[in-house]
Every structure is written in structure tokens, then in C-alpha cells.
Amino acid sequence: MDAFLVATGLVALAEIGDKTQLLAFVLAARFRKPGTICLGILLATVVNHAGAAAVGSWITAHVGAQTLRWVLGLGFLAMAVWTLIPDKLDEDEAGGGLSRRLGVLGTTVVAFFLAEMGDKTQIATVALAARYADFGAVVAGTTLGMMIANVPAVLVGGRLAQHMPVRLVHGVAALIFAVLGVATLAGAGASLGL
């Protein structure tokens, strides 16, 4: 249950103001089909985060406990810093010419999947899967976190962004990443073999 709750909370916070949340705003404004866009976000996230968690699980199985502890600890600290750097969305990631060929659902799936590649929430999913060694809980948690952050963005659009203290939310997410990093480096996961 810890893996699920940490993954959900961490990704929901880290996603505020992230480029994929900006993408959700853009798609909602462009297509005005919230149900279809939310389904596309869900499909893209499940596939993307399942792949990321598989990488994290592979790392856990093939990297020594001491090395893994250091890599994860330093990785979480790096994520804390990265979370404080604002994201920008370029026009290519917003599904520019895709919509004519793929429709709303296809455009959303492809745009979200590509925008999430190498994004902090994907990297966090790798790290969380390696840290907790609970593939299903991590994928379910990170997916729920993405939906918590992005569904309101789709439903409410730009009005929500104007009233959200993005800096504060990023600060809280960065603090959580930092605490995970320090705890991992200090051996908090020793009972898990980390």
C-alpha cells in the first residue's frame, strides 16, 4: 500500500504545471471532447508507466543492493531539483498535424505518450518501481496520480491554471523527492534489500 500511496501522491504533485498537464489544457481547448481526451491520457499513461515500471523492476533484479541504493537516492535528489524547473510545451508535442489523421483519441494517446518519454514522472516511475519492487502498485499509483492532475486540467482548462499555486505545489513535490532520496541514501530501504 505504501508504494501505491507514495506513487499516487508524488506523481500528482509533480505533474502540476508539468508539460503533460499543459498538453491536457491545450488538447481540451482544441478538441472540447473531455471524455475522449481523459481516456487517451489513461491509455497513454498505463502503457508508458508500465514500461517504465518494468525498467525499474529489471534494475532491481540486476543491480546490486548497494549500487541500487546510491543510484535511487541520488536519482530522487535529482528529481527534487528537476521538479523545481518549470516545463514548457512546444507545438509539436501538442499534436499539431496528428489530429487530422488520428482523431481526438489517437492524437491524445500519441501526444501524451511522446510527451511523457523522459519526463520527470516517467523517470520517477522507474525509480519508484525499483525502490518498492511492487510493479502493480507503482503503475496503478503513478497512473492515478497522472489522472488526478490531468483530468481537472481537461475538465476545467485554463481557468484552473490561473488559480493554482504551481510554485508551492512544485516545492512540496521537490521536498517529497528529497526526503525519499535522503531516506534511501540513509538506508531506510535496508529491509527491502536496498
DAVENBEL-V839824 format. One record per helix or strand. SS is the DSSP state (H for helix, E for strand). FROM is the first residue (numbers start at 1). TO is the last residue. Records with the same first field share a line. If there is no record, write none. Layout:
SS=FROM-TO / FROM-TO
This chain:
H=2-15 / 19-31 / 34-62 / 65-83 / 91-94 / 98-116 / 120-132 / 135-156 / 158-163 / 166-185 / 190-192
